[in-house]
Amino acid sequence: MCGGHHEARGHGRRSRGFGRRGFPNREVWVERLRDYEQQLETELANVKDVIERLAAGDAPEQPEQPGTA
């Protein structure tokens, strides 16, 4: 085999900012989920606006592509 050499599990891994066990704590989860909820609400408002414009017969504005500002 490998002469008795064994790789340590997780050796060289990084936690990616999630704390010592790799998972964020409750407060971090709540903050992240609230931010995500706000992003979804904004997107939903944009979709509703486009639907209203289409239903009214107006041409919708070209949506801004993410990362092209």
Secondary structure by P-SEA (a helix, b strand, c coil): cccccccccccccccccccccccccaaaaaaaaaaaaaaaaaaaaaaaaaaaaaaaccccccccccccc
